[in-house]
Amino acid sequence: MPAKKQPLIVELEQTHNCFAIDVSDKLKDVRMKWLATVGEDEKTISSLYEVPASELNKAIKRIKQHPHVKEVNIVQKGGKTALITIKHLRKFSTAPYLVKTGVAWIPPSWSEKGVDKVTMVAPSFKNLKEFIGLVGEKGYDLKIKSKRYLEPKESVSLDLFRASGFTKLKCASELLTDRQMEVFDLACRHGYYEEPKKITIAELAQKLGISEGTCAELLRKAERKLLPILNEVIGMIR
């Protein structure tokens, strides 16, 4: 039995009155990915999000309609994705409760099909329960999908991962072309890497409107770029 004060890493699904959930739930093919907090004051917090470029205009229109949102700006627009900053009311953010309980949010997280999918690290299960209780009072519905207690050496390594490992993976992901990222993301979301596989290369290719050979080659190129970095990060946190 893990000690009560032993830190743990958890994967959560949460539903609440959030513009990202509202947009991903109402609009087809929108996957709102939260990347970072980029600014804050006494009343608002500004966050950086990634959204599909093809759905950008509709997403922004829907976001601006949300009562918690004060401002939306386009930072960058590429062929497949766009980066936007969203200024929203601080009192409806999870940030104050993270600070109060010592629970940390590990980016990125995303909103898809009306649900936020997030990874968090808590100093103890007591801290996690306190966080869940506080946001529950604000109308959040949280479900723990998985949890794992960390050994002391892993806690130290996790700090290294958050400071360095995430940066390495972020840099590696930027090496991917838009098409490679699209194929890799689709493969992950549709269970290509699960056992047994939930989708085949042929089925992925059909969804993308490309040949099976092209799809396989794009996926291999993405894996060649990402897997060595992933191996390095795993070595840092073990």
Secondary structure, DSSP 8 states (H G I E B T S, - for coil): ---TT--EEEEEEEE-S-HHHHHHHHSTT--EEEEEEEEE-SSEEEEEEEEEGGGHHHHHHHHHTSTTEEEEEEEEE-SSEEEEEEEEEGGGSSHHHHHHHT-EEEEEEEEETTEEEEEEEESSHHHHHHHHHHHHTTT-EEEEEEEEE--HHHHHHHHHIIIIIHHHHHHHHHTS-HHHHHHHHHHHHTTTTSSS-SS-HHHHHHHHTS-HHHHHHHHHHHHHHHHHHHHHHHHHH-
